[in-house]
Amino acid sequence: MSSVKSIKDILTSGDFLQSREKAQKYVKHEFQDYAYRLAADMGDLHHRAIYMKLAKTVDRVTLEQAAAFAKDYTKEVNKGKIFMWKLAELRAAAQFKRDLQNHDYEFVMQRTGELYSELASALAKKQHSALSTQLPCLQKLVQLLNPDVNTKRQQKVLALGSGGGSEAG
């Protein structure tokens, strides 16, 4: 029979202590340990620097959700690839949710400007169609939103210099 070792003997054995010291040699912060464990779980230790950056900057709940999805996904061998895909999807959904709740002046003005630009370009494209020729108010709206479209503006040029005569010297 094999002898039963106590927990104290296992913990104080050289192999266990050396392996723990070697693993913890470069880990100084909790997020580094988490990133290393996450990379090991995904089987992607080659890209552990990416996991370090993610563990430091991305919300832990989002990382856990993506990791749980990747661990449960059985069709793909490369779990790191599935993890990154799911993480991007979760972050995009969170950004969309934040955008819906964002009522800052700059954000609203930026979105309004984009909307006006899209509307003006759509109206400019339809200006030459039969619909726009039947509705003169639509043409007026196009001119108000985008004054450069099909308007004949006179450009004035300021000429500086002598009265146009050439000086021979």
LUMLUM-424955 format. One record per residue: residue in three letters; x negated, y negated, z negated of N, C-alpha, C, O in turn; residue number from 1. Coordinates in steps of 0.05 Angstrom, whole numbers, plus 32768, in hexadecimal, padded with zeros to 4 digits. Each point is the difference from the previous one (the first is absolute). Example, Ala and Ser with C-alpha at 12.3 -4.5 7.8 and 13.67 -1.06 7.14 Angstrom:
// LUMLUM-424955
(ALA; (7EF8; 8072; 7F64); (8012; 7FE8; 8000); (7FEE; 7FE8; 8000); (7FEB; 8000; 7FF3); 1)
(SER; (801C; 7FEB; 801B); (7FF0; 7FE8; 7FFF); (800F; 7FEA; 7FF2); (7FF6; 7FEA; 7FFC); 2)
This chain:
// LUMLUM-424955
(MET; (7FEF; 8017; 8000); (8011; 7FE9; 8000); (7FEE; 7FE7; 8000); (7FEA; 8000; 7FF6); 1)
(SER; (8022; 7FEC; 8016); (7FF1; 7FE7; 8000); (8006; 7FF1; 7FE6); (8016; 8001; 7FF5); 2)
(SER; (7FD6; 7FF1; 8003); (8004; 7FF1; 7FE7); (8010; 7FE6; 8005); (7FFD; 7FF4; 8015); 3)
(VAL; (8013; 8005; 7FD8); (8011; 7FE9; 8003); (7FEF; 7FE8; 7FF5); (7FF5; 8001; 7FEB); 4)
(LYS; (800B; 7FEA; 8026); (7FF1; 7FE8; 7FF8); (8013; 7FEB; 7FF5); (8017; 7FFE; 8008); 5)
(SER; (7FDF; 7FF5; 7FE4); (8010; 7FEB; 7FF4); (7FFF; 7FE7; 8012); (7FEF; 7FFD; 8011); 6)
(ILE; (8024; 7FF1; 7FEB); (8001; 7FE7; 800F); (7FE7; 7FF0; 7FFB); (7FF6; 7FF3; 8013); 7)
(LYS; (8000; 800D; 7FD5); (7FE8; 7FF1; 7FF9); (7FE8; 800B; 8010); (7FF0; 7FF0; 800A); 8)
(ASP; (800E; 802A; 7FF9); (7FEA; 800C; 800F); (8002; 7FF8; 801E); (7FEC; 7FFA; 800D); 9)
(ILE; (802C; 8006; 7FFE); (8004; 7FF9; 801C); (7FF9; 7FE2; 8005); (7FF3; 7FF9; 8013); 10)
(LEU; (8017; 7FF6; 7FDB); (7FFB; 7FE3; 8003); (7FE3; 7FF9; 7FFC); (7FF6; 7FED; 800D); 11)
(THR; (7FFC; 8020; 7FE2); (7FE4; 7FF9; 7FFB); (7FED; 800F; 8012); (7FE8; 7FFC; 7FFE); 12)
(SER; (8022; 8016; 8012); (7FEE; 800F; 8012); (7FF4; 7FEC; 8014); (800D; 7FEC; 8008); 13)
(GLY; (7FDB; 8019; 8001); (7FF2; 7FEE; 8011); (800D; 7FFC; 801B); (8000; 7FEA; 800B); 14)
(ASP; (800C; 802B; 8000); (800C; 7FFF; 801A); (8017; 7FEC; 8001); (8002; 7FEF; 8012); 15)
(PHE; (800F; 8012; 7FDA); (8018; 7FEF; 7FFF); (7FF7; 7FE3; 7FFC); (800A; 7FEE; 800E); 16)
(LEU; (7FE4; 800D; 7FDF); (7FF7; 7FE5; 7FFB); (7FF1; 7FF4; 8018); (8005; 7FE8; 8006); 17)
(GLN; (7FEA; 8028; 8007); (7FF2; 7FF5; 8017); (8012; 7FFA; 8017); (7FFD; 7FEB; 800E); 18)
(SER; (8017; 8026; 7FF6); (8013; 7FFA; 8016); (8010; 7FE7; 7FFB); (8006; 7FF1; 8012); 19)
(ARG; (8003; 800B; 7FD5); (800F; 7FE9; 7FF9); (7FEF; 7FE6; 8002); (800A; 7FEC; 8009); 20)
(GLU; (7FDD; 8016; 7FEE); (7FEF; 7FE8; 8001); (7FFA; 7FF9; 801D); (7FFF; 7FE9; 8008); 21)
(LYS; (7FFD; 802C; 8009); (7FFA; 7FFB; 801C); (8019; 7FF3; 800E); (7FFD; 7FEE; 8010); 22)
(ALA; (801A; 801C; 7FEA); (8019; 7FF6; 800C); (8005; 7FE3; 7FF7); (800A; 7FF0; 800F); 23)
(GLN; (7FEF; 800A; 7FD8); (8006; 7FE5; 7FF5); (7FE8; 7FED; 8003); (8001; 7FEA; 7FF5); 24)
(LYS; (7FEB; 801E; 8019); (7FE7; 7FF0; 8002); (8006; 7FE4; 800B); (7FF5; 7FEC; 7FF6); 25)
(TYR; (801B; 8012; 801F); (8004; 7FE7; 800D); (801B; 7FF3; 7FFA); (8006; 7FEA; 8009); 26)
(VAL; (800B; 8024; 7FE8); (801A; 7FF6; 7FFA); (7FFF; 7FEE; 7FE7); (7FF8; 8009; 7FEA); 27)
(LYS; (800E; 7FDE; 801A); (7FFF; 7FED; 7FEA); (801C; 7FF5; 7FF9); (8004; 7FF5; 7FEA); 28)
(HIS; (800F; 800E; 8028); (801B; 7FF5; 7FFC); (8015; 8016; 8004); (7FFA; 8014; 800E); 29)
(GLU; (801D; 7FE8; 7FE7); (8015; 8014; 8002); (8009; 8004; 801D); (8006; 8016; 8009); 30)
(PHE; (7FFC; 7FD4; 8007); (8009; 8003; 801B); (7FED; 8010; 8011); (8009; 800D; 8013); 31)
(GLN; (7FDD; 7FF3; 7FE6); (7FED; 8011; 800F); (8005; 801D; 7FFB); (7FFF; 8011; 8012); 32)
(ASP; (8007; 7FF6; 7FD5); (8007; 801C; 7FFA); (8019; 8008; 800E); (8002; 8016; 800B); 33)
(TYR; (8012; 7FD9; 7FF4); (8019; 8006; 800D); (7FFC; 8004; 801E); (800B; 8013; 800C); 34)
(ALA; (7FE6; 7FDC; 8001); (7FFB; 8001; 801C); (7FF1; 801A; 8007); (8006; 800D; 8015); 35)
(TYR; (7FE7; 7FFB; 7FDB); (7FF1; 8018; 8005); (8012; 8018; 7FFE); (7FFF; 8012; 8011); 36)
(ARG; (8012; 7FEF; 7FDB); (8013; 8016; 7FFD); (8014; 8001; 8017); (8008; 8015; 800A); 37)
(LEU; (8001; 7FD3; 7FFF); (8013; 7FFE; 8016); (7FF3; 800A; 801A); (800C; 800F; 800F); 38)
(ALA; (7FDB; 7FE9; 7FF6); (7FF2; 800A; 8018); (7FFC; 801E; 7FFF); (8002; 800D; 8014); 39)
(ALA; (7FF8; 7FFD; 7FD4); (7FFC; 801D; 7FFD); (801B; 800F; 8005); (8000; 8015; 800D); 40)
(ASP; (8016; 7FE0; 7FE9); (801A; 800D; 8004); (8008; 8000; 801E); (800D; 8012; 8009); 41)
(MET; (7FEB; 7FD9; 8005); (8006; 7FFE; 801C); (7FEC; 800F; 8011); (8004; 8003; 8019); 42)
(GLY; (7FE7; 8007; 7FDB); (7FEB; 800E; 800F); (7FF1; 7FEE; 8013); (7FF8; 8008; 8015); 43)
(ASP; (8004; 7FDF; 7FE2); (7FF4; 7FEC; 8011); (7FEA; 7FF1; 7FF1); (8000; 7FE8; 8000); 44)
(LEU; (7FEE; 8027; 7FF4); (7FEA; 7FF4; 7FF1); (7FED; 7FEF; 8011); (7FF3; 7FEE; 7FF7); 45)
(HIS; (800D; 8018; 8023); (7FEF; 7FF1; 8012); (8008; 7FE3; 8001); (7FEF; 7FEE; 8005); 46)
(HIS; (802B; 800C; 7FF7); (800A; 7FE5; 8002); (8007; 7FF5; 7FE4); (8013; 7FF0; 7FFD); 47)
(ARG; (7FDE; 8017; 7FEF); (8008; 7FF8; 7FE5); (7FFD; 7FE2; 7FFB); (800D; 7FF5; 7FEE); 48)
(ALA; (7FE3; 7FFD; 8022); (7FFE; 7FE3; 7FFE); (801B; 7FF3; 8007); (8007; 7FEC; 7FF4); 49)
(ILE; (8007; 801F; 801F); (801A; 7FF5; 8007); (8013; 8004; 7FE9); (8010; 7FEE; 7FF9); 50)
(TYR; (7FEF; 8029; 7FFA); (8012; 8005; 7FE9); (7FF8; 7FEE; 7FE9); (8012; 7FF8; 7FF1); 51)
(MET; (7FD5; 8002; 800C); (7FF7; 7FED; 7FEB); (800D; 7FE5; 8004); (800B; 7FF4; 7FEE); 52)
(LYS; (7FF3; 8002; 802B); (800C; 7FE6; 8006); (801E; 8000; 7FFC); (800B; 7FED; 7FF5); 53)
(LEU; (8002; 8029; 8013); (801D; 8001; 7FFC); (8008; 8001; 7FE3); (8012; 7FF3; 7FF7); 54)
(ALA; (7FDE; 801D; 7FF9); (8006; 8003; 7FE4); (7FFC; 7FE5; 7FF1); (800E; 7FFB; 7FEC); 55)
(LYS; (7FE0; 7FF5; 801E); (7FFB; 7FE6; 7FF3); (8015; 7FEB; 8008); (8006; 7FEF; 7FF0); 56)
(THR; (8004; 8012; 8028); (8011; 7FEA; 800A); (801E; 8007; 8002); (8011; 7FEE; 7FFE); 57)
(VAL; (7FF6; 802B; 8006); (801C; 8007; 8005); (800D; 8009; 7FE6); (7FF3; 800C; 7FEF); 58)
(ASP; (8027; 7FEF; 800F); (800F; 8008; 7FE9); (7FFF; 801E; 7FFC); (8002; 800F; 8013); 59)
(ARG; (7FFA; 7FF9; 7FD5); (7FFD; 801D; 7FF9); (8018; 8010; 8006); (7FFE; 8017; 8009); 60)
(VAL; (801A; 7FDE; 7FF4); (8019; 800E; 8006); (8001; 8007; 801D); (8008; 8016; 8008); 61)
(THR; (7FF1; 7FD7; 8009); (8000; 8005; 801D); (7FEC; 8016; 8007); (8006; 8011; 8011); 62)
(LEU; (7FE2; 7FEE; 7FE4); (7FED; 8015; 8005); (800A; 801B; 7FF7); (7FFC; 8014; 800E); 63)
(GLU; (8011; 7FED; 7FDB); (800A; 8019; 7FF6); (8016; 800B; 8012); (8001; 8019; 8004); 64)
(GLN; (8010; 7FD6; 8006); (8016; 8009; 8012); (7FF4; 800B; 801A); (8009; 8015; 8009); 65)
(ALA; (7FE3; 7FDE; 8002); (7FF4; 800A; 8019); (7FF1; 801A; 7FFB); (8000; 8012; 8010); 66)
(ALA; (7FF2; 7FF0; 7FD9); (7FF1; 8018; 7FF9); (8014; 8018; 7FFC); (7FFA; 8016; 8009); 67)
(ALA; (801C; 7FE5; 7FEA); (8013; 8015; 7FFB); (800C; 800A; 801B); (8004; 8018; 8004); 68)
(PHE; (8001; 7FD5; 800E); (800A; 8008; 801A); (7FEB; 8010; 800F); (8007; 8015; 800D); 69)
(ALA; (7FE0; 7FE3; 7FF3); (7FEB; 800E; 800E); (7FFB; 801C; 7FF5); (7FFB; 8013; 800F); 70)
(LYS; (8006; 7FEF; 7FD6); (7FFC; 801A; 7FF4); (8016; 8014; 8007); (7FFB; 8018; 8004); 71)
(ASP; (801E; 7FDE; 7FFE); (8017; 8011; 8006); (8002; 8006; 801D); (800E; 8013; 8008); 72)
(TYR; (7FE5; 7FDE; 8009); (8001; 8004; 801D); (7FEF; 8018; 8008); (7FE8; 8000; 7FFC); 73)
(THR; (8025; 8015; 800F); (7FF1; 8019; 8005); (7FF9; 8004; 801E); (7FF0; 8012; 8006); 74)
(LYS; (801A; 7FDE; 800C); (7FFB; 8004; 801C); (7FE4; 7FF6; 8009); (7FF5; 800B; 8013); 75)
(GLU; (8000; 7FE2; 7FDF); (7FE6; 7FF5; 8009); (7FEA; 8008; 7FEC); (8004; 8000; 7FE8); 76)
(VAL; (7FE6; 8008; 8024); (7FE9; 8008; 7FEF); (7FF2; 7FE8; 7FF5); (7FF7; 8000; 7FE9); 77)
(ASN; (8007; 7FEA; 8026); (7FF3; 7FE8; 7FF8); (8013; 7FEF; 7FEF); (800F; 7FF0; 800A); 78)
(LYS; (7FF0; 8014; 7FDC); (8012; 7FF2; 7FED); (7FF9; 7FE2; 7FFE); (8011; 7FF0; 7FFB); 79)
(GLY; (7FD5; 8009; 800A); (7FF8; 7FE4; 7FFF); (800E; 7FF0; 8016); (8008; 7FE9; 7FFB); 80)
(LYS; (7FFC; 8023; 801C); (800D; 7FF3; 8016); (801E; 7FFB; 7FF9); (800A; 7FEA; 8005); 81)
(ILE; (8003; 8029; 7FF0); (801C; 7FFE; 7FF8); (8002; 7FEB; 7FE9); (8013; 7FF0; 8000); 82)
(PHE; (7FDA; 8010; 7FEE); (8000; 7FED; 7FEA); (7FFF; 7FE3; 800B); (800F; 7FEF; 7FF7); 83)
(MET; (7FDE; 800C; 801B); (7FFD; 7FE5; 800B); (8019; 7FF8; 8010); (8008; 7FE9; 7FFE); 84)
(TRP; (8004; 8029; 8011); (8018; 7FFA; 800F); (8017; 7FF8; 7FED); (800D; 7FEC; 8004); 85)
(LYS; (7FF7; 8024; 7FE8); (8016; 7FFB; 7FED); (7FFB; 7FE6; 7FF0); (8013; 7FF1; 7FFB); 86)
(LEU; (7FD4; 800A; 7FFE); (7FF9; 7FE8; 7FF2); (8006; 7FE7; 8011); (800B; 7FED; 7FF6); 87)
(ALA; (7FEE; 8014; 8023); (8007; 7FEA; 8012); (801E; 7FFC; 8003); (8009; 7FE9; 8000); 88)
(GLU; (8005; 802D; 8001); (801E; 7FFE; 8002); (800B; 7FF4; 7FE6); (8012; 7FEF; 8002); 89)
(LEU; (7FE5; 8019; 7FE7); (800A; 7FF6; 7FE7); (7FF9; 7FE2; 7FFD); (8010; 7FF1; 7FF6); 90)
(ARG; (7FD8; 8008; 8012); (7FF8; 7FE4; 7FFE); (8010; 7FEE; 8012); (8007; 7FE9; 7FF9); 91)
(ALA; (7FFF; 8021; 801F); (8011; 7FF1; 8013); (801C; 7FFC; 7FF5); (800C; 7FEB; 8003); 92)
(ALA; (7FFF; 802A; 7FF1); (801B; 7FFE; 7FF4); (8000; 7FEC; 7FE9); (8013; 7FF0; 7FFD); 93)
(ALA; (7FD8; 8010; 7FF3); (7FFE; 7FED; 7FEA); (7FFE; 7FE4; 800A); (800B; 7FED; 7FF5); 94)
(GLN; (7FE5; 800F; 8020); (7FFD; 7FE5; 800C); (801A; 7FF6; 800B); (8007; 7FE8; 7FFD); 95)
(PHE; (8008; 8029; 8010); (801A; 7FF9; 800B); (8013; 7FF7; 7FEA); (800F; 7FED; 8002); 96)
(LYS; (7FF0; 8022; 7FE8); (8011; 7FFA; 7FE9); (7FF9; 7FE5; 7FF4); (8011; 7FF0; 7FF8); 97)
(ARG; (7FD4; 800A; 8006); (7FF7; 7FE6; 7FF6); (8008; 7FEA; 8013); (8008; 7FEA; 7FF7); 98)
(ASP; (7FF7; 801B; 8023); (8008; 7FEB; 8013); (801D; 7FF9; 7FFE); (8008; 7FE9; 8004); 99)
(LEU; (8009; 802B; 7FF6); (801C; 7FFA; 7FFD); (8006; 7FEF; 7FE8); (8013; 7FF1; 8000); 100)
(GLN; (7FDC; 8011; 7FEC); (8005; 7FF1; 7FE7); (7FEF; 7FE6; 7FFF); (8003; 7FF1; 7FED); 101)
(ASN; (7FED; 800A; 8027); (7FEF; 7FE9; 8000); (800F; 7FE7; 800A); (800A; 8000; 8017); 102)
(HIS; (7FF8; 7FEC; 7FD8); (800E; 7FE8; 8008); (7FED; 7FE7; 7FFE); (800A; 7FEA; 7FFD); 103)
(ASP; (7FDC; 801A; 8006); (7FEE; 7FEA; 7FFF); (8004; 7FEF; 8019); (8007; 800A; 8015); 104)
(TYR; (7FF4; 7FDD; 7FE8); (8004; 7FED; 8016); (7FEE; 8007; 8018); (800A; 8000; 8017); 105)
(GLU; (7FDD; 8005; 7FE4); (7FED; 8006; 8017); (8009; 8019; 800F); (7FFF; 8001; 8018); 106)
(PHE; (8009; 8014; 7FD9); (8008; 8019; 800C); (8019; 7FFC; 8011); (8002; 8009; 8017); 107)
(VAL; (8012; 7FE8; 7FDE); (8019; 7FFC; 800F); (7FFA; 7FEF; 8018); (800B; 8005; 8016); 108)
(MET; (7FE5; 7FE6; 7FE8); (7FFA; 7FEF; 8017); (7FF1; 8010; 8016); (8005; 7FFB; 8017); 109)
(GLN; (7FE9; 8016; 7FE1); (7FF1; 8010; 8013); (8013; 8012; 800F); (7FFF; 8002; 8019); 110)
(ARG; (8013; 800C; 7FD9); (8014; 8012; 800D); (8013; 7FF0; 8011); (8008; 800A; 8015); 111)
(THR; (8000; 7FDE; 7FE2); (8012; 7FF0; 8010); (7FF3; 7FF7; 8019); (800C; 8000; 8016); 112)
(GLY; (7FDB; 7FF8; 7FE8); (7FF1; 7FF8; 8018); (7FFD; 8017; 8014); (8003; 7FFC; 8018); 113)
(GLU; (7FF8; 801C; 7FDE); (7FFF; 8017; 8012); (801B; 8005; 800D); (8001; 8007; 8018); 114)
(LEU; (8014; 7FF6; 7FD9); (801B; 8004; 800B); (8006; 7FEC; 8016); (800B; 8007; 8015); 115)
(TYR; (7FEE; 7FE0; 7FE6); (8005; 7FEB; 8014); (7FEF; 8005; 8019); (800A; 7FFD; 8016); 116)
(SER; (7FDE; 800C; 7FE7); (7FEF; 8007; 8017); (800C; 8016; 8010); (8001; 7FFF; 8019); 117)
(GLU; (8008; 8016; 7FDA); (800C; 8017; 800E); (801A; 7FF7; 800E); (8005; 8008; 8017); 118)
(LEU; (800B; 7FE8; 7FDC); (8019; 7FF6; 800B); (7FFA; 7FEF; 8019); (800E; 8003; 8014); 119)
(ALA; (7FDF; 7FEB; 7FEA); (7FFA; 7FEE; 8016); (7FF5; 8010; 8018); (8007; 7FFA; 8016); 120)
(SER; (7FE8; 801A; 7FE5); (7FF5; 800F; 8016); (8016; 8012; 800D); (8000; 8003; 8018); 121)
(ALA; (8012; 8007; 7FD7); (8016; 8010; 800C); (8013; 7FEF; 8010); (8009; 8008; 8016); 122)
(LEU; (7FFC; 7FE0; 7FE0); (8011; 7FEE; 800F); (7FF3; 7FF6; 801A); (800D; 7FFC; 8014); 123)
(ALA; (7FD9; 8000; 7FEB); (7FF1; 7FF7; 8017); (8000; 8015; 8016); (8002; 7FFA; 8018); 124)
(LYS; (7FFD; 801F; 7FE0); (8001; 8016; 8013); (801B; 8002; 800E); (8002; 8006; 8017); 125)
(LYS; (8013; 7FF4; 7FD9); (801B; 8002; 800B); (8009; 7FE7; 800E); (8016; 7FFE; 800B); 126)
(GLN; (7FD9; 7FEE; 7FF5); (8008; 7FE6; 800B); (8007; 8002; 801E); (8012; 7FF3; 8009); 127)
(HIS; (7FDF; 801D; 8005); (8004; 8002; 801D); (8015; 8014; 8007); (8006; 8004; 8018); 128)
(SER; (8005; 800A; 7FD6); (8014; 8014; 8006); (801B; 7FF2; 8006); (8003; 7FE8; 7FFC); 129)
(ALA; (8010; 8027; 800C); (801A; 7FF6; 8007); (800E; 7FF5; 7FE8); (8010; 7FED; 8002); 130)
(LEU; (7FEB; 801F; 7FE7); (800D; 7FF7; 7FE7); (7FF8; 7FE3; 7FF9); (8011; 7FF0; 7FF8); 131)
(SER; (7FD6; 800A; 800B); (7FF6; 7FE6; 7FF9); (800A; 7FEA; 8013); (8004; 7FE9; 7FF8); 132)
(THR; (8000; 801F; 8021); (800A; 7FEC; 8013); (801D; 7FF9; 7FFB); (800A; 7FEB; 8007); 133)
(GLN; (8004; 8029; 7FED); (801D; 7FFB; 7FFA); (8003; 7FF0; 7FE6); (8015; 7FF4; 7FFC); 134)
(LEU; (7FD8; 800D; 7FF3); (8002; 7FF3; 7FE6); (7FEB; 7FE9; 7FFD); (7FEA; 8006; 7FF9); 135)
(PRO; (801D; 7FE2; 800D); (7FED; 7FEA; 7FFE); (7FF8; 7FFA; 7FE4); (7FEA; 7FF5; 7FFB); 136)
(CYS; (8027; 8012; 7FF1); (7FF8; 7FFC; 7FE4); (7FE9; 8012; 7FF8); (7FF0; 7FF8; 7FEF); 137)
(LEU; (800E; 801F; 801E); (7FE9; 8012; 7FFA); (7FE6; 7FF4; 800A); (7FEB; 8002; 7FF3); 138)
(GLN; (8016; 7FF1; 8025); (7FE8; 7FF2; 800A); (7FF8; 7FEA; 7FED); (7FE8; 7FFC; 7FFC); 139)
(LYS; (802B; 7FF6; 7FFA); (7FF9; 7FEA; 7FED); (7FF3; 800B; 7FE7); (7FEE; 7FF4; 7FF5); 140)
(LEU; (801C; 8023; 8001); (7FF5; 800C; 7FE8); (7FE3; 8009; 8006); (7FEF; 7FFE; 7FEE); 141)
(VAL; (800C; 800D; 8029); (7FE5; 8009; 8008); (7FEE; 7FE8; 8000); (7FE9; 8001; 7FF6); 142)
(GLN; (8020; 7FE8; 8015); (7FEF; 7FE9; 8001); (7FFB; 7FF4; 7FE4); (7FEA; 7FF5; 7FFB); 143)
(LEU; (8029; 800E; 7FF3); (7FFC; 7FF6; 7FE5); (7FEC; 8011; 7FF1); (7FEF; 7FF6; 7FF1); 144)
(LEU; (8014; 8025; 8012); (7FEE; 8012; 7FF1); (7FE4; 8001; 800C); (7FEC; 8002; 7FF2); 145)
(ASN; (8012; 7FFD; 8029); (7FE6; 8002; 800D); (7FFF; 7FEB; 8016); (8008; 8005; 8016); 146)
(PRO; (7FEF; 7FE3; 7FE4); (8001; 7FEA; 8013); (7FED; 8004; 8018); (8003; 7FF2; 8014); 147)
(ASP; (7FEA; 8020; 7FEB); (7FED; 8004; 8016); (800C; 8011; 8016); (7FF4; 8001; 8016); 148)
(VAL; (8022; 800D; 7FE5); (800B; 8012; 8014); (8010; 7FF1; 8015); (8014; 7FF3; 7FF9); 149)
(ASN; (7FE3; 800D; 8020); (800F; 7FF5; 8016); (8008; 7FE3; 7FFC); (8016; 7FF8; 8009); 150)
(THR; (7FDB; 7FF9; 7FEB); (8005; 7FE3; 7FFE); (7FEA; 7FF2; 800E); (7FE8; 8007; 7FFD); 151)
(LYS; (801F; 7FE5; 8011); (7FEC; 7FF0; 800F); (7FF8; 7FE8; 7FEF); (800D; 7FEC; 7FFF); 152)
(ARG; (7FDD; 8018; 7FF3); (7FF7; 7FEA; 7FEF); (7FEA; 7FF2; 800F); (7FEF; 800C; 800D); 153)
(GLN; (8011; 7FDA; 7FF2); (7FEB; 7FF1; 800C); (7FE9; 7FFE; 7FED); (8003; 7FF9; 7FE9); 154)
(GLN; (7FE6; 800E; 8022); (7FE8; 7FFE; 7FEF); (7FF3; 7FE5; 8007); (7FFB; 7FF9; 8017); 155)
(LYS; (7FFE; 7FF9; 7FD5); (7FF2; 7FE7; 8003); (7FE3; 8003; 7FF9); (7FFA; 800D; 7FEB); 156)
(VAL; (7FF5; 7FE8; 8025); (7FE3; 8003; 7FFC); (7FF5; 7FE4; 7FFB); (8006; 7FEE; 8010); 157)
(LEU; (7FEB; 800F; 7FDC); (7FF3; 7FE7; 7FFA); (7FE5; 8000; 800C); (7FEF; 8011; 7FF9); 158)
(ALA; (800B; 7FDD; 8019); (7FE7; 7FFF; 800D); (7FEF; 7FE9; 7FF4); (8009; 7FE9; 7FFE); 159)
(LEU; (7FE0; 801E; 7FF9); (7FEE; 7FED; 7FF3); (7FEA; 7FF9; 8014); (7FF6; 8012; 800E); 160)
(GLY; (8001; 7FD6; 7FF2); (7FE9; 7FF9; 8011); (8006; 7FE6; 800F); (8013; 7FF2; 7FFA); 161)
(SER; (7FDB; 8008; 8019); (8004; 7FE8; 800F); (8017; 8003; 8013); (800A; 8016; 8003); 162)
(GLY; (7FFE; 7FD5; 800A); (8017; 7FFF; 8011); (8000; 8013; 8018); (8010; 7FFC; 8013); 163)
(GLY; (7FE0; 8018; 7FEE); (8001; 8013; 8015); (7FEA; 7FFC; 8015); (7FFC; 8012; 8011); 164)
(GLY; (7FF7; 7FD8; 7FEF); (7FEB; 7FFB; 8013); (7FE6; 800E; 7FF7); (7FFB; 8002; 7FE8); 165)
(SER; (7FF5; 8006; 802B); (7FE7; 800D; 7FF9); (7FEA; 7FEB; 7FFF); (8000; 7FEE; 8011); 166)
(GLU; (7FEF; 8015; 7FDD); (7FEA; 7FEE; 7FFD); (7FE7; 800B; 800E); (7FF9; 8017; 7FFA); 167)
(ALA; (7FFB; 7FDB; 8017); (7FE8; 8009; 800D); (7FE9; 7FF5; 7FF0); (7FFF; 7FE8; 7FF9); 168)
(GLY; (7FEE; 8028; 8002); (7FEB; 7FF6; 7FEF); (7FE7; 8007; 8009); (7FEC; 7FF8; 7FF4); 169)
